[in-house]
Amino acid sequence: MNERFFMSRHFVAVILLGCVILPVGMSLSADIKVSDKYRREWKDPALVQRIETGIEKNRKGDAVLSVVDAEGKPVPEATLSVKLKKHDFLFGCNAFVLGQLKTPEQNKRYEEIFTKICNFATVPFYWGDLEPEKGQPRYAEGCEYIWRRPPPDRFIPFGKKYDLTLKAHPMLWHIINPKWLPKDPEALKALYRKRFKEITSRYAKDIAIWEVTNESSGCPTNYPLYTKDKAYVGWAFKEAAPLLRDENLIMINDYTRFNAIRADKNWYYKQIKGLLAQGAQIEGIGLQFHIWFAPRLMERHLAGEVHSPTVILDTYDDFAKFNLPVYITEVTVPTPKQPNGEDLQAEVVEDLYRLWFSAPNMKGVTYWNMGDSMAYGGEDKAAGGLVDMDLNPKKSYKVLDHLINEEWRTQVNGKSDQEGQFAFRGFYGVYDVDVRIGGITKSCQVHLSENGDNKHKVVIK
């Protein structure tokens, strides 16, 4: 382990007599089981109905296609095939090992498994790895190799090739910073201004979402910009926002615990409320959901001791009052090392994704590591990937493939009525439409948008 890793909140060690070092996040239990309490809560008919109602209300809308001829007259009895091509909802993962696997075949396979279930990719902008030597940023291909830190330039063609939405993570964080940073707050702010300007001028047109600050609730007192009120967060948004484009989304991000604490006691909720009152240009709210860092967290989750689904949904209702998009930014669900370990991981992944997909204002979910060998340092021990060490899909991957590409993918067929209209209800996103009349076929795309009137005209000659 390197020194920086031990400084991260991602790893805390317990040293026992006999010199055994165990990552806190790893369970010591030989057999993790799903408790009756967990199943009662997550399979409760009232909760299931709340989730299904939320999906229908928050993720779907109505559209009307009007089929007309070249003169604008309605075309009745046209045959239509309408299929969702791309979700508006962002299903993502970090792409931190892009092009870094051992063989070209593995790298190709990684892109295949990634893009089959993801339309969203997180790009690493950790300052300590992006500019380990002052004045020598690793933006372009050909730079020094660092595992899980490909040059940002690599992600731009990747995103364009597969029509992915990209997110920059993070612009400012109190760890994973260069050793050469000054300890004087004003000198450090000057360097942040330079960094913000450099990365936004280079990437703002291609990277849609920008995470300005990360985990400020855990900022230590020895961080040069630390103050008790975390005023540096508002400062960072004030500095970053003017550098970004109108079409960019600017967001904040913080820890897992804030998913299940109601607004009156939720520090993160209160922080955002205060920042917005001060005029901070926060346009998106990020919440992590790692369930292996704290002691026995996966066991406690499956025991029903933490993460009550009802409390989580109620908390998201609280955050929805800001009328801002919410994103689950980092998800890790471990695979217990036991015969039914994949089943347990898959059950938790499915339960969580169904819940997230139903929540108001939720716009995306990012799983954190695609594969078991792709995590940061000791995180690999959690086996929290969706695919195994050989890039074979685990049951959790198959669950998400089914949800994203089958259950939540609208496909309808029918005929236009006497007014030439064809109405359908579907998940928000871009649709491929084929219209046939006689021996003529017209193909086009339409967007079923949450904020549009969703009335589209198809002209067939």
N, C-alpha and C positions, 0 to 999 in steps of 0.2 A: 504494500500500500504506500502511496506517496504521501508527503506531508499535507498537501492541500486536501486530500481526501479525508484525513483525520480531522481537519478543521471544519469540514462540511457538516451540516445538519443531517446529511444522508447517512452518516455512520457514527454510531456511538458504541464504544466497546465496554464490556464488563470484564474485568480481570479477576479471575477466580484463583484461589490457592491451587498450586500445581501448575501455574502459568498457562492455563487454558483461556484463550480469548474467543469470546463468542459475540457475533453481531447481535445487538439487542433485538433487531427485527426478526431474527430467526426463531422459530418456535422450538422448544425443547420437548414438546409433546410427541409421543410416538404415534398417536392416532387421533387426528382431528376429525370431529364429527359435526354434522349439522344438527343443531338442537331442535327440539319441538317448538321452542319459543321462536326461533328464527323462522321456521316454516309457518307458524301461526301468523306471524306479523307480515311476512312477504307474500304469503298465499291467501291472506285474508280477503274474502270476496269484496269487501268494501274498498280495500286498497286496490285490488285488481281492477275494479270498476272505475276508481278514480284515475288510475293510470290510463286505461283504455279511453275514458272520456277525455283526458288531457291530450292524448295523441290525436284523437279525432278533431278536437277543438283547436289545438295549437300547431299541429303539423300538416293539416290538410285544408284545402279550399275548393271552391267550385269554379269551373270554367265553362265557357260556351264557345264552340267553334262554329263559325258561319261559313258555309261553303257556297261560293258564288261563281258564276261564269265570268268571261272576259268583259261582259257588259254590266256586271254587278247584280245580275238576277240570281235569286236563290236556286240552288241545285238540290232538289229532294232526292232521297233514295241513294245518295252516295254512300259507299262503304268506307268506314274509317277504322284505322288501327292506331291507337294512341298508347305509347309506352314511355315511362319515365327513363330518361337517359342519365341524368345527373341530379342528385339531391341538392337542394339549397342548404339543408342542414349539413354541417361540416363534421364528417367522420374522419378523424385524423390519427396521426402517430408522429413522434419525432422521427426524422429521417437522418439521424446523426451518423449512421454507418454507410451512407450512400457512397457507393464506389470503393468501399474499404474492406470488403470481404476478400478471402484468399484467392479466388479464381474468378475469371470473367463469367463463368457459368453460375457461380454463386451470386455475383452481383446482378446478373440478369434475373435470376430467380427471386432475389430480394425485391427488385422493382415489380415483378409480377405479383408477388403476394401482397406487396404494399398497395399497389394501385387497384387491386381487385376489391378491396374493402375501404380504401381511403380516397377522399377527394381533398385532403387537407394535410399539410406537412409543416412541422416545426423546424426552423432553421437555427442552428446554434450561433449565438453572438456573445458567448462568454468572453469577456475582455481579456482575461488572463491567457486564454488560448488563441484568441484572435490577434493579439499583439504582445506576445511574450517578450519581444525585444522592442524597446521604444522606437517608434518611427518606422517599424518594419511590419506593417499589418499583413496578415495572411488572407487577403481577399481572393487572390487569383490562383488558378491551377499552377502547379509547379512549386508551391510553397512547401515548407517543412511539413512532414507527415506528423499528425497527432491523432491518435485513435479517438473516434467519435467526434472529431472536429474537422470535417472536410471544409475546404474554403467555401465561403458563401457563394462565390461565383458558380460553383457546381450545381447549386440548387435551381438556378434560374432556368436553364434549358430543361431540367428535370420537371419543373413545374409546368412549363409550356408544353412539353411533350405529352403530358398526361392531363392537362387542364386542371391542375391542382391550385388551390388557394394556399398561399404561403404565409407563415407567421414568424416574425423575428423575436427571439427569446434569448436573453433579456437585454434591454438597453442599460439598465443600472441594477446592480445587485451588490450586496455587501461582501460577497465571497467570490471565489474564482476570478480574482483580479490580478493584474501584473504586479510583480514584486517591486517594480520601479515607481509605483504610484507614491506621491508625497503624502505626508500625514497632515499637512496644513490644509484646512477645509477650503480656503479660497483658492489655493493652488490646485487642489483636486477638482473643484468646480470648473475651473478654467479648462482642465483636461477633459472633463465630461462634455463641456460645450463643444470642444474640438471633435471628440468621438461622435457625439450626436450628429454633428454637421456632416462628418465624413460618411457615416454609414447610411444616413437618410438620403444624402445626395447621390449615393451610388446605387441604392436599392429600393427607394420608396416607390418607384414606378412599377417594380416587379413584385414586391412583397406587400401584400394587402394589409396585414394586421401586425401591429407593433406593440409589444409588451414593454411598457416604459419602466416599471419597477416590479420587483419580485420579492415576496416574503418579507416585507418591511416589518411585519409584526415580530419577526425573529431577529431584527437588527441588533447586534451587540453594541455595548457602550464604547468599545474601542474602535469602532468604525469612525473615520474622521468626520463624516457628516451626521453622526448620531446626535439627536436631541430627544428628550423624553417625548415630545409631541410628534416626532418623525416628520418634522417640517420639510426635510429634504425631498419627500415624496411630492408635495405640491410644487416645490421648486423644479423638480425634474420634469413634471408635466408642463409647467410654464415654459421651460426651455425647449422641450422636444416638440410640442404641438405645432409651433409656427414653421418647423422644418419639414413637416409632413404634408401630404396632399389632402385635398378635401375628401377624396375617395378612400384614403387610408383610415383604418379603425385603430384607435389608440386605447390601450387597456392596462389594467392593473391586475396583479396576481398575488394570491396568498395561499396559506396552508389548508390542509384537509379538515381540520377541526371546525372550521367556520361553516361547513355544510350543514351542521346539525345543531346550531345554537340560534334560538329565536332573536329577533332584532333587538329587543330590550337589553340583552346580555351579550350581544355579538360585537366584539371589538372591531372586526373588519367592516361590518355594516356601518357602525358609527364612524369609523375612519372615512369611508366613502361618502357618507352623508355630510361630514364636515368639509371634506375636500371639494365636493360639488358646491357647497354653500360659499366656499372661498373662490369659486370660479374655475377650478381645475377642469381641464378638458378631458375628463374620463368618459370614454365612449363604449367601454366594454368591461365586464367584471369577470375575472378568472378565479376559479376555485380548484385546487388540487384534490385528488382522491387516492392517496397512497395508503394501502392497508397492510403494510408490513414493517414500517419504521418503528413504531412503538412496541413495547414488549407484548408478545402474544396477540397482536392486533387481529390477525386473521382468525385465530381461535375465538377471540372475543366477538368479532363480527358474526361468525357462524353460531355463536352461543346466544346471539341476540342481546349482548351486553352493551353494544355501541351501534351507532348509525341506524336508529329507528327510521324506517322508511317514511312513516307519517311525519315525524319531526323534520326529516330532510325536505319533504315536499312543502311543509309549512314554512320552512326557512326560505326555500326558493320563492314562495309566494311573497315573503317579506322583501327579498331582493328585487322582485318584479316591480315593486312600488317605485323604484328608481326609473323605470321605463327604459332600461338599458339592456342590451344583449348580455347574456350570461354564458360563460364557457367553462366546461370542465377541462382543465388544461393539462393535467398529468395524472394518469391512472395506472396504478400497479396493483394487480391482484395476484398474489403468489400461488404457486402450485405445490401443495404439501407433498413431501416425499413419502408417499404411501400409495398402495395399489389404486385407490380411487381418487388420487390427487387431481387428475385432470377433470374429473367429474365435478369436484368441489369448486375448482377455479371457474369452470364453465357455468355452473349454476349461479355463482356470485356475479360473474360478468353479465349474464343475461338479465338477472334481476336488476342490476344497476343501470344497464343501458335502456331497458324498458322504462324505468323510472325517469331517467334523464331525458329520454325522448318525449316524455309526456309533459315536462315542466314548462310553465309559461316563461317566455323570454329566453329560454335555452336555445342557443344557436349552434352549438358544436361540442363534441367530446373528443379528446385526444388521449388515446392509449399511449403509455410512455415509452415502452420498448417493444418493438415488434418481435424480437427473438430472445430466447433464454441467454444467449451469449452476448447480448448487445447492450447490457446495462452498465452503469457507472460503478467500477470497483466492486465492492462487496455486495451491491444490489443484485448481481448475477446469482448469488446464492438463494435468492427468493424464487428463482425459476418463474419470474413473473411475465415472461413473454407469451405471445399468442402462437408462436411457432417454436419448435424445439431447436436443439443445437444444430441439427442437420437441415433446418428450414422446412421441416414437415409440419403442416398445420396441426395444432392441438385442438381439443374439443372446443375450447373457447373461441378460437379463430373460426371454426365451422359454425358456431352459434352466431357470431357476428355476420358472417357471410350470408347465412340464412335470413337474419333480420334485415340487413341492409339491401341485399340483392333479390330477396324473394318476398318476405312478409311485408316489408315497407316499400315495395316498388310497384307502383300502380301500372296496370296494363288493362286497357279496355278496348272493346270492339263494338261496332254498331253501325247504324245508318242515320243519315241526316233526315230530319222530319220535313214536312211539306214547306216549311219556311227556310229549309236548308240548314237548320241548326242541329248541332250535336252537343249535348251537355254531359259533363262528367265531373266527378269529385275525385281528387287525388292528392298525393303528397306534393308539397311545394318543390318545384324544381323545373328543369328543362326537359321537354318531351319531344320525342320523335313522332311525327304524324305522317301517316300515309293515307291519302284519299284516292279512291278508285271509283270511276264512273264509266261504264262501258269498257273500252280497252285502254282508257287513259288513266295514268297514275300520277299524282302530284305528291311529292315528299317535301316536308318542311319541318321546322322546329318552332315550338311555342314555349313561352315561359309562364308557368303557373306560379304567380308571385303572391306572397303574403300581403303585399302592399299595393298590388295592381288591381285593375278592374277585371282582368282575366277574360276579356272578350276579344277573340282573335278572328280575323277574316282569312280564309283560305281561298285563293283564286285558282280555279281549275279551268283550263281552256280545252 
